[in-house]
Amino acid sequence: MSQQDTINYDAVLSKFREDPFAYVDINAMHTGHIRFHVREGDKVEGLTGDFRHIKGTLLCELTRERNQKPIHCTTNGEVSFVNKVLDGQFVQAGEKIMTIRHPLKKREIIEQILRDVLVPFAAPEKAKYYFAMDIQNRIEKFGQRSVSVKAGDEVFTMSLMKRDTPVYYTGEAGIIHSVYFKPGQSMELGEPLVGVCPPEKVAVVEKIITRVKAEWE
């Protein structure tokens, strides 16, 4: 690893030490009148329970044509911003209504740093995704990091409008280091499906994981 790589990595880690949070924006999923149930500074929780079946904190409710749609929190943290002027008002679908400040765990910090180091392969369309059958079998038997991919390999199956289409990998050759979706999960256009680690980046990735585990409380 070059000296420049080390300096860059130190700067990234320093950024997380200064602000060890992720900021999750909550947007209105459809139009309607909104009523807030939390204020700035309130502590909130995401899904809980053994099967993640208990809904998180009720953040607000949208009422449209007399139908109420509750919006529950999906992550733990603190409400850092509420668009107060919208309370009781009509909002548009997709409008930002609040932000949750989520304290990052060691694992999440590693994942965020690795997203800048690994080669991402993004969803080509909004659809549900699965690994190709042979890839899935290899992952189940040997683990994802034992699976190497190269341009032209059929790695995914895209399910859209009840039609399955093979998706071929187009990035740098390497191993599947990180997976950002669950089989059958609907992914937005451009969202990363996997992070691939080329051979020349293995040392960088190993150092990131080792240093964060050793240095982060």
Contacts in CASP RR format, 6 or more apart in sequence:
PFRMAT RR
TARGET T0000
AUTHOR 0000-0000-0000
METHOD contacts of the structure
MODEL  1
MSQQDTINYDAVLSKFREDPFAYVDINAMHTGHIRFHVREGDKVEGLTGD
FRHIKGTLLCELTRERNQKPIHCTTNGEVSFVNKVLDGQFVQAGEKIMTI
RHPLKKREIIEQILRDVLVPFAAPEKAKYYFAMDIQNRIEKFGQRSVSVK
AGDEVFTMSLMKRDTPVYYTGEAGIIHSVYFKPGQSMELGEPLVGVCPPE
KVAVVEKIITRVKAEWE
1 203 0 8 1.000
1 204 0 8 1.000
1 207 0 8 1.000
5 204 0 8 1.000
9 113 0 8 1.000
9 204 0 8 1.000
9 207 0 8 1.000
9 208 0 8 1.000
9 211 0 8 1.000
12 113 0 8 1.000
12 116 0 8 1.000
13 113 0 8 1.000
13 211 0 8 1.000
13 212 0 8 1.000
13 215 0 8 1.000
16 104 0 8 1.000
16 109 0 8 1.000
16 112 0 8 1.000
16 113 0 8 1.000
20 103 0 8 1.000
20 104 0 8 1.000
20 109 0 8 1.000
21 101 0 8 1.000
21 102 0 8 1.000
21 103 0 8 1.000
21 104 0 8 1.000
22 75 0 8 1.000
22 101 0 8 1.000
22 102 0 8 1.000
22 104 0 8 1.000
22 108 0 8 1.000
22 112 0 8 1.000
23 80 0 8 1.000
23 99 0 8 1.000
23 100 0 8 1.000
23 101 0 8 1.000
23 102 0 8 1.000
24 74 0 8 1.000
24 75 0 8 1.000
24 99 0 8 1.000
24 100 0 8 1.000
24 101 0 8 1.000
24 102 0 8 1.000
25 96 0 8 1.000
25 98 0 8 1.000
25 99 0 8 1.000
26 59 0 8 1.000
26 71 0 8 1.000
26 73 0 8 1.000
26 96 0 8 1.000
26 97 0 8 1.000
26 98 0 8 1.000
26 99 0 8 1.000
26 100 0 8 1.000
27 94 0 8 1.000
27 95 0 8 1.000
27 96 0 8 1.000
27 97 0 8 1.000
28 34 0 8 1.000
28 62 0 8 1.000
28 71 0 8 1.000
28 91 0 8 1.000
28 92 0 8 1.000
28 93 0 8 1.000
28 94 0 8 1.000
28 95 0 8 1.000
28 97 0 8 1.000
29 62 0 8 1.000
29 69 0 8 1.000
29 71 0 8 1.000
29 93 0 8 1.000
29 94 0 8 1.000
30 62 0 8 1.000
30 64 0 8 1.000
30 69 0 8 1.000
30 93 0 8 1.000
31 64 0 8 1.000
31 90 0 8 1.000
31 91 0 8 1.000
31 92 0 8 1.000
31 93 0 8 1.000
32 62 0 8 1.000
32 63 0 8 1.000
32 64 0 8 1.000
32 90 0 8 1.000
32 91 0 8 1.000
33 62 0 8 1.000
33 63 0 8 1.000
33 64 0 8 1.000
33 88 0 8 1.000
33 89 0 8 1.000
33 90 0 8 1.000
33 91 0 8 1.000
34 60 0 8 1.000
34 61 0 8 1.000
34 62 0 8 1.000
34 63 0 8 1.000
34 86 0 8 1.000
34 87 0 8 1.000
34 88 0 8 1.000
34 89 0 8 1.000
34 90 0 8 1.000
34 91 0 8 1.000
34 97 0 8 1.000
35 60 0 8 1.000
35 61 0 8 1.000
35 63 0 8 1.000
35 87 0 8 1.000
35 88 0 8 1.000
36 59 0 8 1.000
36 60 0 8 1.000
36 82 0 8 1.000
36 84 0 8 1.000
36 87 0 8 1.000
36 97 0 8 1.000
36 98 0 8 1.000
37 58 0 8 1.000
37 59 0 8 1.000
37 60 0 8 1.000
37 61 0 8 1.000
38 44 0 8 1.000
38 57 0 8 1.000
38 58 0 8 1.000
38 59 0 8 1.000
38 60 0 8 1.000
38 79 0 8 1.000
38 82 0 8 1.000
38 98 0 8 1.000
39 79 0 8 1.000
39 82 0 8 1.000
40 79 0 8 1.000
40 80 0 8 1.000
40 81 0 8 1.000
40 82 0 8 1.000
41 78 0 8 1.000
41 79 0 8 1.000
41 80 0 8 1.000
42 57 0 8 1.000
42 78 0 8 1.000
42 79 0 8 1.000
43 77 0 8 1.000
43 78 0 8 1.000
44 56 0 8 1.000
44 57 0 8 1.000
44 59 0 8 1.000
44 73 0 8 1.000
44 76 0 8 1.000
44 77 0 8 1.000
44 78 0 8 1.000
44 79 0 8 1.000
44 100 0 8 1.000
45 56 0 8 1.000
45 57 0 8 1.000
45 73 0 8 1.000
45 76 0 8 1.000
45 77 0 8 1.000
46 55 0 8 1.000
46 56 0 8 1.000
46 57 0 8 1.000
46 72 0 8 1.000
46 73 0 8 1.000
46 74 0 8 1.000
46 75 0 8 1.000
46 76 0 8 1.000
47 53 0 8 1.000
47 54 0 8 1.000
47 55 0 8 1.000
47 56 0 8 1.000
47 74 0 8 1.000
48 54 0 8 1.000
48 56 0 8 1.000
55 72 0 8 1.000
56 72 0 8 1.000
56 73 0 8 1.000
56 74 0 8 1.000
57 72 0 8 1.000
57 73 0 8 1.000
58 70 0 8 1.000
58 71 0 8 1.000
58 72 0 8 1.000
58 73 0 8 1.000
59 71 0 8 1.000
59 72 0 8 1.000
59 73 0 8 1.000
59 79 0 8 1.000
59 98 0 8 1.000
60 70 0 8 1.000
60 71 0 8 1.000
60 97 0 8 1.000
60 98 0 8 1.000
61 68 0 8 1.000
61 69 0 8 1.000
61 70 0 8 1.000
61 71 0 8 1.000
62 68 0 8 1.000
62 69 0 8 1.000
62 71 0 8 1.000
62 91 0 8 1.000
63 69 0 8 1.000
73 100 0 8 1.000
75 100 0 8 1.000
75 102 0 8 1.000
76 102 0 8 1.000
76 103 0 8 1.000
77 100 0 8 1.000
77 101 0 8 1.000
77 102 0 8 1.000
77 103 0 8 1.000
78 100 0 8 1.000
78 101 0 8 1.000
79 98 0 8 1.000
79 99 0 8 1.000
79 100 0 8 1.000
79 101 0 8 1.000
80 99 0 8 1.000
80 100 0 8 1.000
80 101 0 8 1.000
81 98 0 8 1.000
81 99 0 8 1.000
82 97 0 8 1.000
82 98 0 8 1.000
83 95 0 8 1.000
83 96 0 8 1.000
83 97 0 8 1.000
83 98 0 8 1.000
86 95 0 8 1.000
86 97 0 8 1.000
91 97 0 8 1.000
104 112 0 8 1.000
106 212 0 8 1.000
106 213 0 8 1.000
106 216 0 8 1.000
109 212 0 8 1.000
109 216 0 8 1.000
110 208 0 8 1.000
110 209 0 8 1.000
110 212 0 8 1.000
110 213 0 8 1.000
111 178 0 8 1.000
113 208 0 8 1.000
113 212 0 8 1.000
114 177 0 8 1.000
114 178 0 8 1.000
114 195 0 8 1.000
114 205 0 8 1.000
114 208 0 8 1.000
115 178 0 8 1.000
115 192 0 8 1.000
115 195 0 8 1.000
117 197 0 8 1.000
117 201 0 8 1.000
117 204 0 8 1.000
117 205 0 8 1.000
117 208 0 8 1.000
118 177 0 8 1.000
118 178 0 8 1.000
118 195 0 8 1.000
118 196 0 8 1.000
118 197 0 8 1.000
118 201 0 8 1.000
118 205 0 8 1.000
119 171 0 8 1.000
119 172 0 8 1.000
119 174 0 8 1.000
119 195 0 8 1.000
119 196 0 8 1.000
119 197 0 8 1.000
119 198 0 8 1.000
120 192 0 8 1.000
120 194 0 8 1.000
120 195 0 8 1.000
120 196 0 8 1.000
121 155 0 8 1.000
121 169 0 8 1.000
121 170 0 8 1.000
121 171 0 8 1.000
121 192 0 8 1.000
121 193 0 8 1.000
121 194 0 8 1.000
121 195 0 8 1.000
121 196 0 8 1.000
122 189 0 8 1.000
122 190 0 8 1.000
122 191 0 8 1.000
122 192 0 8 1.000
122 193 0 8 1.000
123 129 0 8 1.000
123 158 0 8 1.000
123 187 0 8 1.000
123 188 0 8 1.000
123 189 0 8 1.000
123 190 0 8 1.000
123 191 0 8 1.000
123 192 0 8 1.000
123 193 0 8 1.000
124 158 0 8 1.000
124 167 0 8 1.000
124 189 0 8 1.000
124 190 0 8 1.000
125 158 0 8 1.000
125 160 0 8 1.000
125 189 0 8 1.000
126 160 0 8 1.000
126 186 0 8 1.000
126 187 0 8 1.000
126 188 0 8 1.000
126 189 0 8 1.000
127 158 0 8 1.000
127 159 0 8 1.000
127 160 0 8 1.000
127 186 0 8 1.000
127 187 0 8 1.000
128 158 0 8 1.000
128 159 0 8 1.000
128 160 0 8 1.000
128 184 0 8 1.000
128 185 0 8 1.000
128 186 0 8 1.000
128 187 0 8 1.000
129 156 0 8 1.000
129 157 0 8 1.000
129 158 0 8 1.000
129 159 0 8 1.000
129 167 0 8 1.000
129 181 0 8 1.000
129 183 0 8 1.000
129 184 0 8 1.000
129 185 0 8 1.000
129 187 0 8 1.000
129 193 0 8 1.000
130 136 0 8 1.000
130 156 0 8 1.000
130 157 0 8 1.000
130 159 0 8 1.000
130 183 0 8 1.000
130 184 0 8 1.000
131 139 0 8 1.000
131 155 0 8 1.000
131 156 0 8 1.000
131 157 0 8 1.000
131 183 0 8 1.000
132 154 0 8 1.000
132 155 0 8 1.000
132 156 0 8 1.000
132 157 0 8 1.000
132 166 0 8 1.000
133 157 0 8 1.000
135 147 0 8 1.000
135 149 0 8 1.000
135 154 0 8 1.000
135 155 0 8 1.000
135 156 0 8 1.000
136 183 0 8 1.000
138 146 0 8 1.000
138 147 0 8 1.000
139 147 0 8 1.000
139 176 0 8 1.000
144 175 0 8 1.000
144 176 0 8 1.000
144 177 0 8 1.000
144 179 0 8 1.000
145 175 0 8 1.000
145 176 0 8 1.000
145 177 0 8 1.000
146 175 0 8 1.000
147 175 0 8 1.000
147 176 0 8 1.000
148 173 0 8 1.000
148 174 0 8 1.000
148 175 0 8 1.000
148 176 0 8 1.000
149 155 0 8 1.000
149 169 0 8 1.000
149 173 0 8 1.000
149 174 0 8 1.000
149 175 0 8 1.000
149 176 0 8 1.000
149 196 0 8 1.000
150 169 0 8 1.000
150 173 0 8 1.000
150 174 0 8 1.000
151 168 0 8 1.000
151 169 0 8 1.000
151 170 0 8 1.000
151 171 0 8 1.000
151 172 0 8 1.000
151 173 0 8 1.000
152 168 0 8 1.000
152 169 0 8 1.000
152 170 0 8 1.000
153 168 0 8 1.000
153 169 0 8 1.000
154 166 0 8 1.000
154 167 0 8 1.000
154 168 0 8 1.000
154 169 0 8 1.000
155 167 0 8 1.000
155 168 0 8 1.000
155 169 0 8 1.000
155 194 0 8 1.000
156 166 0 8 1.000
156 167 0 8 1.000
156 193 0 8 1.000
157 164 0 8 1.000
157 165 0 8 1.000
157 166 0 8 1.000
157 167 0 8 1.000
158 164 0 8 1.000
158 165 0 8 1.000
158 166 0 8 1.000
158 167 0 8 1.000
159 165 0 8 1.000
159 184 0 8 1.000
169 196 0 8 1.000
171 196 0 8 1.000
172 196 0 8 1.000
172 198 0 8 1.000
173 196 0 8 1.000
173 198 0 8 1.000
173 199 0 8 1.000
174 196 0 8 1.000
174 197 0 8 1.000
174 198 0 8 1.000
174 199 0 8 1.000
175 196 0 8 1.000
175 197 0 8 1.000
176 194 0 8 1.000
176 195 0 8 1.000
176 196 0 8 1.000
177 194 0 8 1.000
177 195 0 8 1.000
177 196 0 8 1.000
177 197 0 8 1.000
177 205 0 8 1.000
178 194 0 8 1.000
178 195 0 8 1.000
179 193 0 8 1.000
179 194 0 8 1.000
179 195 0 8 1.000
180 191 0 8 1.000
180 192 0 8 1.000
180 193 0 8 1.000
180 194 0 8 1.000
180 195 0 8 1.000
181 187 0 8 1.000
181 191 0 8 1.000
181 193 0 8 1.000
187 193 0 8 1.000
197 205 0 8 1.000
END
